[in-house]
Amino acid sequence: MAWKFKRWSWFKTAMVLLLLLVLGWGVKAIFFPSKAAPQYTTAKVLKADIENAVLATGILQAFRKVDVGAQVSGQLQKLEVELGDRVKKGQLLATIDPELAQNEALNAEASLEGLLAQMQSTQLQLEQAKTEYARQQTLLSREATSKQALEEAGLKFRTLQSDLAQRNADIKKAKLTLDSAKTRLGYTRILAPIDGEVAAITTLEGQTVIAAQQAPNLLTLANLDTITVKAQISEADVMKVRAGQTVYFTTLGQPDKRYYGKLRAIQPTPEKVNNAIFYNALFEVPNPVHALRQDMTAQVAIVLDHAKSVLTIPAIALGVKAKDGRYTVRVVGADGIAVDKQIKTGLNNNVQVQVLDGLKEGDLVVTGDAALSKPETSVTVGA
């Protein structure tokens, strides 16, 4: 009986102690809560390449493009090329019906032959008149003829001289007419003025072209061995760019491949797009395999400055800027506590910032409060 009493007393004592322990933990939790551990979004100080650039959208164009027209009227008899064909300078592209031009050339040739025959006849008459004039002069010196006969012989001689001069002038004119006719006949064969690719065909076989006022366009050749990029620079950025700067672009089809060049020129006359002012910047890149095509869209970057393998941090990590140009950043130390540090910066492209001094590679800089954003890297400070 005594044993049961002792066991019951021990049980009550244990229950009382447990109850007191629970009450004490509750009082501490309610009236003396532990401080919540601070959380930060952080980023490491890393070595990287950084550049400051003007961004623009551009259009790809052929460096050299020629509209091939017709200089004579007539029916397009034969088109020798198709869209996309590559041609060499001097290659036959098309033929316009040559019949009218051939007839014109034959008429001019016949006219020339007639004038040549007339000139030959006039030359014979002139030689005869010259001989007779000389004979009359001799006879008059011997008083064997009259002065009137001498004058008539001289007049005929001088008249035939004038006729011969006129024949020579007519022949020169006829030769020019024949040359022009032959040239027009040659124009019925349309030859490639440059090496290039057939970029457009605007006149088809059987159509009639009329070249009375201006040369009608038959097709377009584009030399795609070199591509010109026309980039639209906003008026806010145009003061920053100049000829000779390094520039590169990517295309929608190859976003990871960069094509580099040097800025050649900035056109002085702007274009207005939806009431915004843009200036066209031009540069060229080689295109040996013709991977780049006309009218492709280019994402262009004109490099203003760059640095390789330098310490960088995200621009969002920058705090207040002091009067001496230094910025305040918060750095998480080995104890997990964030402290303020002053750093000197270099290039800043609003995404990354170059750190010149004040930090070392591997340091953790605070970029935000993890409770307010989804961090890429976060640390918890405290227990």
C-alpha positions as CSV (number, residue, x, y, z in Angstrom):
1,M,0.0,0.0,0.0
2,A,2.9,2.3,0.8
3,W,4.5,1.4,-2.5
4,K,1.4,2.4,-4.5
5,F,1.2,5.7,-2.7
6,K,4.9,6.5,-3.5
7,R,4.3,5.6,-7.2
8,W,1.2,7.9,-7.3
9,S,3.2,10.8,-5.8
10,W,6.0,10.4,-8.3
11,F,3.6,10.5,-11.2
12,K,1.9,13.7,-10.0
13,T,5.3,15.3,-9.5
14,A,6.3,14.5,-13.1
15,M,3.0,15.8,-14.5
16,V,3.4,19.1,-12.6
17,L,6.9,19.5,-13.9
18,L,5.8,18.8,-17.5
19,L,2.9,21.3,-17.1
20,L,5.3,24.0,-15.8
21,L,7.7,23.3,-18.7
22,V,4.9,23.7,-21.3
23,L,3.6,26.9,-19.6
24,G,7.1,28.4,-19.5
25,W,7.7,27.6,-23.2
26,G,4.3,29.2,-24.0
27,V,5.1,32.4,-22.0
28,K,8.4,32.7,-23.8
29,A,6.9,32.2,-27.2
30,I,4.2,34.8,-26.5
31,F,6.1,37.5,-24.6
32,F,9.7,36.9,-25.6
33,P,9.7,35.8,-29.3
34,S,13.0,35.1,-31.0
35,K,14.0,37.5,-33.9
36,A,13.2,36.3,-37.4
37,A,16.3,35.5,-39.4
38,P,16.8,38.2,-42.1
39,Q,16.8,37.0,-45.7
40,Y,18.5,38.6,-48.7
41,T,18.6,38.1,-52.5
42,T,22.3,38.1,-53.3
43,A,24.6,37.8,-56.3
44,K,28.3,36.9,-56.5
45,V,31.0,39.3,-57.7
46,L,32.2,37.6,-60.9
47,K,34.7,38.2,-63.6
48,A,33.0,38.8,-67.0
49,D,33.1,40.8,-70.2
50,I,31.0,44.0,-70.2
51,E,30.1,46.5,-72.8
52,N,28.1,49.6,-73.2
53,A,26.3,49.8,-76.5
54,V,23.6,51.6,-78.4
55,L,20.9,49.1,-79.4
56,A,18.9,49.4,-82.7
57,T,16.8,47.5,-85.1
58,G,18.2,47.2,-88.7
59,I,17.3,45.8,-92.1
60,L,19.6,43.8,-94.3
61,Q,20.1,45.0,-97.9
62,A,22.3,44.1,-100.8
63,F,25.5,46.3,-100.9
64,R,24.9,46.7,-104.7
65,K,21.6,46.4,-106.4
66,V,20.8,47.3,-110.1
67,D,17.4,47.5,-111.8
68,V,18.0,46.2,-115.4
69,G,15.9,48.0,-117.9
70,A,15.3,48.0,-121.7
71,Q,16.5,50.9,-123.9
72,V,14.5,49.9,-126.9
73,S,10.8,49.2,-127.3
74,G,9.4,45.8,-128.4
75,Q,8.2,42.5,-127.2
76,L,10.2,40.6,-124.6
77,Q,11.0,37.6,-126.8
78,K,13.1,35.4,-124.5
79,L,13.9,35.6,-120.7
80,E,17.1,33.7,-120.1
81,V,17.1,33.6,-116.3
82,E,14.9,32.7,-113.4
83,L,14.3,34.2,-110.0
84,G,17.3,33.3,-107.7
85,D,19.7,32.5,-110.5
86,R,23.3,33.8,-110.1
87,V,24.7,35.5,-113.1
88,K,28.1,37.0,-114.2
89,K,28.7,40.4,-115.7
90,G,28.0,40.3,-119.4
91,Q,25.8,37.3,-119.3
92,L,22.7,37.3,-121.5
93,L,19.6,37.9,-119.4
94,A,16.8,38.6,-122.0
95,T,16.1,39.3,-125.7
96,I,13.7,41.8,-127.1
97,D,12.3,41.2,-130.6
98,P,15.1,42.5,-132.8
99,E,13.2,42.7,-136.1
100,L,12.5,46.4,-136.1
101,A,16.0,47.3,-134.9
102,Q,17.5,45.0,-137.6
103,N,15.4,46.7,-140.3
104,E,16.5,50.1,-139.1
105,A,20.1,49.1,-139.2
106,L,19.7,47.7,-142.7
107,N,18.1,50.9,-143.9
108,A,20.9,53.0,-142.4
109,E,23.5,50.7,-144.0
110,A,21.8,51.0,-147.4
111,S,21.6,54.8,-147.1
112,L,25.3,54.9,-146.3
113,E,26.2,52.8,-149.3
114,G,24.1,55.1,-151.6
115,L,26.0,58.1,-150.3
116,L,29.3,56.4,-150.8
117,A,28.4,55.7,-154.4
118,Q,27.4,59.4,-154.9
119,M,30.6,60.6,-153.4
120,Q,32.6,58.3,-155.8
121,S,30.7,59.8,-158.7
122,T,31.3,63.3,-157.5
123,Q,35.0,62.6,-157.0
124,L,35.3,61.5,-160.7
125,Q,33.4,64.6,-161.9
126,L,35.7,66.8,-159.7
127,E,38.8,65.3,-161.2
128,Q,37.5,65.9,-164.7
129,A,36.5,69.5,-163.9
130,K,39.9,70.1,-162.4
131,T,41.6,68.9,-165.6
132,E,39.4,71.0,-167.7
133,Y,40.0,74.1,-165.6
134,A,43.7,73.6,-165.9
135,R,43.4,73.2,-169.6
136,Q,41.4,76.4,-170.0
137,Q,44.0,78.3,-168.0
138,T,46.7,77.0,-170.4
139,L,44.7,77.9,-173.5
140,L,43.9,81.3,-172.1
141,S,47.6,82.0,-171.6
142,R,48.1,81.2,-175.3
143,E,45.0,83.2,-176.2
144,A,43.4,80.1,-177.6
145,T,40.2,80.3,-175.5
146,S,38.0,82.9,-174.0
147,K,38.0,84.3,-170.5
148,Q,34.3,83.2,-170.2
149,A,35.2,79.6,-170.9
150,L,37.8,79.7,-168.2
151,E,35.4,81.2,-165.7
152,E,32.8,78.5,-166.5
153,A,35.4,75.8,-166.0
154,G,36.4,77.3,-162.7
155,L,32.9,77.6,-161.5
156,K,32.1,74.0,-162.3
157,F,35.3,72.9,-160.5
158,R,34.5,74.9,-157.3
159,T,30.8,73.7,-157.4
160,L,32.0,70.0,-157.5
161,Q,34.3,70.7,-154.6
162,S,31.4,71.9,-152.5
163,D,29.3,68.9,-153.6
164,L,32.1,66.6,-152.5
165,A,32.3,68.3,-149.1
166,Q,28.5,68.0,-148.7
167,R,28.8,64.3,-149.7
168,N,31.5,63.8,-147.0
169,A,29.2,65.5,-144.4
170,D,26.2,63.3,-145.4
171,I,28.4,60.2,-145.2
172,K,29.5,61.1,-141.6
173,K,25.9,61.6,-140.7
174,A,24.9,58.3,-142.3
175,K,27.7,56.5,-140.4
176,L,26.4,58.0,-137.1
177,T,22.9,56.9,-138.0
178,L,24.1,53.4,-138.8
179,D,26.1,53.2,-135.5
180,S,23.0,54.3,-133.6
181,A,20.9,51.7,-135.4
182,K,23.5,49.0,-134.6
183,T,23.6,50.1,-131.0
184,R,19.8,49.9,-130.7
185,L,20.0,46.5,-132.2
186,G,22.6,45.6,-129.5
187,Y,20.1,46.8,-126.9
188,T,17.7,44.1,-127.9
189,R,20.1,41.7,-126.1
190,I,19.9,42.6,-122.3
191,L,23.3,41.8,-120.6
192,A,24.0,41.6,-116.9
193,P,25.7,44.9,-115.8
194,I,27.2,43.2,-112.6
195,D,27.8,39.9,-111.0
196,G,24.7,39.1,-108.9
197,E,21.6,37.2,-108.1
198,V,18.2,37.7,-109.8
199,A,16.3,39.3,-107.0
200,A,13.1,40.2,-108.9
201,I,11.5,39.8,-112.3
202,T,9.0,42.5,-113.3
203,T,8.5,41.7,-117.0
204,L,7.6,38.3,-118.4
205,E,8.1,36.7,-121.8
206,G,5.6,38.0,-124.3
207,Q,5.0,41.4,-122.7
208,T,5.7,44.5,-124.7
209,V,8.0,47.1,-123.3
210,I,7.9,50.7,-124.3
211,A,11.1,52.8,-123.8
212,A,9.8,56.1,-125.3
213,Q,10.2,58.2,-122.2
214,Q,12.2,56.1,-119.7
215,A,13.8,52.6,-119.6
216,P,11.2,50.1,-118.3
217,N,12.5,47.8,-115.6
218,L,12.7,44.1,-116.6
219,L,14.4,42.6,-113.6
220,T,16.6,43.4,-110.6
221,L,20.1,42.1,-109.9
222,A,21.5,42.1,-106.3
223,N,25.1,41.4,-105.4
224,L,24.8,39.6,-102.0
225,D,28.5,38.9,-101.5
226,T,28.5,41.9,-99.2
227,I,25.5,42.9,-97.1
228,T,24.7,46.5,-96.0
229,V,22.9,46.8,-92.7
230,K,20.7,49.9,-92.3
231,A,20.2,50.4,-88.5
232,Q,17.7,52.9,-87.2
233,I,19.3,55.0,-84.4
234,S,16.9,57.1,-82.2
235,E,17.6,60.8,-81.9
236,A,18.4,60.2,-78.2
237,D,21.3,57.9,-79.1
238,V,22.6,59.4,-82.4
239,M,24.9,61.8,-80.6
240,K,26.8,58.9,-79.1
241,V,27.7,57.1,-82.3
242,R,30.2,57.9,-85.0
243,A,31.8,56.3,-88.1
244,G,34.5,53.7,-87.3
245,Q,32.9,52.3,-84.2
246,T,32.6,48.5,-83.8
247,V,29.2,47.2,-84.5
248,Y,27.6,43.7,-84.6
249,F,24.2,42.2,-85.2
250,T,22.2,39.0,-84.8
251,T,19.3,37.7,-86.8
252,L,16.1,36.1,-85.7
253,G,17.1,32.8,-87.3
254,Q,20.6,32.8,-85.7
255,P,20.2,34.7,-82.4
256,D,23.5,33.3,-81.0
257,K,25.7,34.1,-84.1
258,R,27.2,37.6,-84.2
259,Y,28.2,39.4,-87.4
260,Y,30.8,42.1,-86.9
261,G,31.6,45.2,-88.9
262,K,32.6,48.9,-88.6
263,L,30.1,51.7,-88.8
264,R,30.6,53.4,-92.2
265,A,28.3,56.4,-92.1
266,I,25.2,58.0,-90.5
267,Q,22.8,59.4,-93.0
268,P,22.2,63.1,-92.2
269,T,18.5,63.1,-93.1
270,P,16.3,61.4,-90.6
271,E,13.2,59.3,-91.0
272,K,10.0,59.8,-89.1
273,V,8.3,56.6,-87.8
274,N,5.1,57.1,-85.8
275,N,6.2,60.7,-85.0
276,A,9.6,59.4,-83.7
277,I,12.8,60.5,-85.3
278,F,15.4,57.9,-86.4
279,Y,18.7,58.2,-88.2
280,N,20.0,55.4,-90.5
281,A,23.5,54.1,-89.6
282,L,25.1,52.0,-92.3
283,F,27.8,49.3,-92.2
284,E,28.7,46.3,-94.3
285,V,29.6,42.6,-93.5
286,P,30.9,39.9,-95.9
287,N,28.3,37.3,-96.9
288,P,30.4,34.7,-98.9
289,V,27.9,31.9,-98.7
290,H,24.8,34.1,-99.0
291,A,23.4,33.0,-95.6
292,L,22.2,36.5,-95.1
293,R,19.3,37.6,-97.3
294,Q,17.7,40.9,-98.2
295,D,15.1,42.5,-95.9
296,M,16.1,40.3,-92.9
297,T,15.6,41.9,-89.5
298,A,18.8,42.6,-87.6
299,Q,19.3,43.3,-83.9
300,V,22.1,45.7,-83.9
301,A,24.5,46.8,-81.2
302,I,26.9,49.7,-81.7
303,V,29.7,49.3,-79.1
304,L,30.5,52.5,-77.3
305,D,33.0,51.0,-74.8
306,H,33.9,47.5,-73.5
307,A,36.1,45.7,-71.0
308,K,37.1,42.0,-70.8
309,S,37.4,39.8,-67.8
310,V,36.7,42.4,-65.2
311,L,34.8,42.2,-61.8
312,T,31.1,42.8,-62.3
313,I,27.9,43.0,-60.2
314,P,24.3,43.5,-61.2
315,A,23.3,47.1,-61.6
316,I,20.4,46.5,-59.1
317,A,23.0,46.0,-56.3
318,L,24.1,49.7,-56.5
319,G,22.9,51.9,-53.7
320,V,23.3,55.6,-53.0
321,K,25.9,57.5,-55.1
322,A,28.2,59.7,-53.0
323,K,29.6,63.0,-54.1
324,D,33.0,61.4,-55.0
325,G,31.3,59.1,-57.5
326,R,31.4,56.0,-55.3
327,Y,28.4,53.8,-54.7
328,T,27.2,52.1,-51.6
329,V,26.6,48.3,-51.8
330,R,25.6,45.9,-49.1
331,V,27.9,42.9,-48.8
332,V,27.1,39.7,-46.8
333,G,30.1,38.7,-44.6
334,A,31.3,35.4,-43.4
335,D,29.0,35.8,-40.3
336,G,26.0,36.2,-42.5
337,I,25.6,39.9,-41.6
338,A,25.2,42.4,-44.5
339,V,27.4,45.5,-44.1
340,D,27.7,48.6,-46.3
341,K,30.7,49.1,-48.5
342,Q,31.8,51.9,-50.8
343,I,32.9,50.8,-54.3
344,K,34.3,52.5,-57.3
345,T,32.6,51.6,-60.6
346,G,33.5,51.7,-64.3
347,L,31.3,50.7,-67.2
348,N,27.6,50.6,-66.4
349,N,25.1,49.3,-69.1
350,N,22.2,49.3,-66.6
351,V,22.4,45.5,-66.4
352,Q,25.9,44.9,-65.2
353,V,28.4,47.3,-63.6
354,Q,32.2,47.1,-63.6
355,V,33.8,47.2,-60.2
356,L,37.1,48.9,-60.1
357,D,37.8,48.6,-56.4
358,G,36.1,47.9,-53.0
359,L,35.1,44.2,-53.8
360,K,36.8,41.0,-54.6
361,E,35.8,38.0,-56.7
362,G,33.3,35.8,-54.9
363,D,31.9,38.4,-52.5
364,L,28.1,38.3,-52.1
365,V,26.3,41.6,-52.7
366,V,22.7,42.2,-51.7
367,T,20.4,42.7,-54.6
368,G,17.1,42.7,-52.8
369,D,14.9,41.3,-50.0
370,A,14.1,37.6,-50.6
371,A,10.7,38.1,-48.9
372,L,9.7,40.6,-51.6
373,S,11.1,38.9,-54.7
374,K,12.1,35.5,-56.1
375,P,15.8,35.4,-55.8
376,E,18.3,33.6,-58.0
377,T,20.6,33.2,-54.9
378,S,19.5,33.9,-51.3
379,V,21.1,33.5,-47.9
380,T,19.5,33.4,-44.5
381,V,21.2,35.3,-41.8
382,G,20.8,34.2,-38.2
383,A,19.5,31.0,-36.5
